[in-house]
């Protein structure tokens, strides 16, 4: 078992290891939970709960916790104020106190919502993330971003609320649908491009880039991604600077998701397209080499992630969606652009025609 | 004009003075707002807006801001997720960015909601409080508590989000309904009991305790209360310890409001009853003197705040409501109890029969 520390205030551990989900009660005790209130609300969704909740709940009970369960409907379209209300209602029904905890046994959607509920119930109660998707393991469960969608924009409503513990058990990926696994590879590749050249090289060296990799390799990859995320968040908890590089591929990615009404591409697929656009822009601005950009394209293709935008998609709509992005500063769209494999910078001044050409490039 | 600094991270000023509302733009510039985004959403309600919005908006424009206005329906019953959504919708419609600001030109209800919207829009944007009620001036506008009500409990959903500036203009109290002024006196008396014996003595020395006091006296009283709040919050931003004493009178106060469906007593009136109950309990537990308790009762009576609970109110309902309070720790109801005029402590172990007797005392 491996432990990574996220050095925010207060610091918290990411505990990574096969079977850790069935020791969650003990791990929660280790970080001091349960001293004042034994109550724990475990938020999950039906499929995940069927596979993993019984033993996890038993582990909580064995450690002296008093667990309650709430199952939410799965999927991004339920990441709404109405679903959030269900978590609040459960918190009230079970009379959670300020020192009670919420546990998100889930992927990123329910993880973000449970995190936001924990951030705002009684002005903030302890949160534990037990990510069940690869995407949540390498990204959303770490770093304290929580939130729900506004009917007209993703994650517009949210809060920073760091978990007290992140427990990652790679074995739960056994039940993850293949497309969900693949989509997370976009974020994995992202860490290789912006932070960890060794990870990038490791991904290139794999015979195939899919779930058939050996468990030890998968665990090592998750470790590298979680470490990258932890290092970035430790240096910049609330996205005042460095943390913005984690949005690599997300500027255009979010816009693509929005204009296709979240129906054509899932998050990782849109991010992969965003990475390709950012790579194209970085080459145009002479920030990085065409050769490195080629390596990125090859890796995205190897992961069987999309490399083309539908030609029917109107570039004007994409431009509008870009302007609505959270990351807009004084009307300027911000792009994260690679400088080398393992290094990225934030650029505010990408000329509009360059953005146009990047979009056109993805449509041809 | 007086400035009090709330020493949290980052620190922020409370600017107190007659006419400050019409210099808001300059005051906002002084704290660094407007550098990256000129947009400001001013949230108010119709009556307040009619009196004070035009000149405040002009002052913002003169300072280079781009103000937008939103008027919410007034009253505690609108402190809901649905009203919050209106603020989010306006933030989206005006495309507020992370460095845009929200200004609450309002009493405590809209101030809490605007604060929560600012806490959660794009995971947090700058907030300015311009309190228009005495209650908001001395209490809710300072200290970063924000939130909305759950259908079954007040302020159950919320966040800590400190404002960047609090601008208090006592002149706006001219249009405050008399009952609203009176209800705030409960919080004013509270500061005298828990923190500032001089304030308590000053209140005792006034010929009458109502809005007929001279403006200079009113301003001095507001100053003392705001200073008390700022000092407590500076020592304990997120209610880990000391700040709990600000809940003096609120444990039973909230329960009284809840069991009477927020229809019989307003917040201050319920707090006054809560203070009387806490005083009774403190005497029973030999924490403070019957003489000081008498002084508190006399001051509450002088402020024409209620001193009696309806006999029809079932004590059992009150007990249940107490258990639902946010301040419950491990099933124990927490009371703030006075030790002397100007000093209070938090007590977890008030025996149930003592609470019963306090309730009965208020009903006879």
Interface residues (C-beta under 8 A of the other chain):
Chain A: X36 X37 X81 X85 X88 X91 X92 X95 X97 X98 X99 X116 X119 X120 X121 X122 X123 X124 X145 X147 X150 X152 X153 X156 X157 X158 X159 X160 X238 X323 X324 X326 X328 X329 X330
Chain B: X36 X37 X81 X85 X88 X91 X92 X95 X97 X98 X99 X116 X119 X120 X121 X122 X123 X124 X145 X147 X150 X152 X153 X156 X157 X158 X159 X160 X238 X323 X324 X326 X328 X329 X330
